[in-house]
Amino acid sequence: MKINEAINMLNSAFMDWNNLLVNPCYIRNQNTITWNKYESLFFEDNVKLEDVIKLIESQQYSFQFVDDGAIVQIYYQFDKRGEKLTGAKLAYYKIFNILDDNEKSEIDEINYDPENEQSELDELEEFDRSENFTSLYGKNTVSWFRIDYQPLIETVRLENNKKEVIESTGILHSKCHLHISGFPNSRFPICGIPTPKQFIEIIIAFCYPEKYQKYRLDQQGNYVDLNRIKDVNKIIVDFDNDNIFQMMTHIKIPSRI
């Protein structure tokens, strides 16, 4: 997958699922696929409700889902020529399944105003951080997952101020791995790296199974249009298999059909 193919697949995925996806903010910025006003706000530990509200307020996402406001972050980094993928973070955050109807309606009112760059959240007394988030204690954990591709990790050796490059290796830290809410310190190995189309397909299939059944499958659970799925997997990310996949249970990203 090259960088121009990645942006084209984002456009295609948005058109393919335009009944579910809204508020596209994704862009190409030099050798990265990112989103407008990108900030490095990928959370490593237990993600809180206020964390996701902050992401929504500042539009730190590639898409939102129209039904529940869940957000998707799709970030790829390529080499200078845009031909080789050098890193990726692909994330999904959902909060509304843990809120009651009143709280959900309040969150639904959070809208970004491009004219004054001020969220309506500031106008809602219910969301005063010092007083009102206490009413959500016990509920302020979100459902999320994130796929990281880290073929290289760069560290600094302090004793001589030289940089040392260390590869992500081994069963506990494979170069492509999955983080899941509830297990923030675990890395589930993945053989392959999802393209934008594949990642959106994963989210809808497993987070919105009724929608996926309606738009992709027949009554027996088989694909109605196999050519459409072939197109989803037409372009893949070249991925060198690691020996760990011969020994450890893992997740396999589809290759070309």
Secondary structure, 3 states (H helix, E strand, C coil): CCHHHHHHHHHHHHHHCCCCEECCCEEEECCEEEECCCCCCCCCCCCEHHHHHHHHHCCCCCEEECCCCCEEEEEEEECCCCCCEEEEEEEEEECHHHCCHHHHHHHHCCCCCCCCCCCHHHHCHHHCCCCCHHHHCCCCECEEEEEEECCEEEEEECCCCEEEEEECCCCCCCCEEEEECCEEEEEEEEECCCCHHHHHHHHHHHHCHHHHHHHHECCCCCECCHHHHHHHCCCCCCCCCCHHHHCCCCEECCCCC
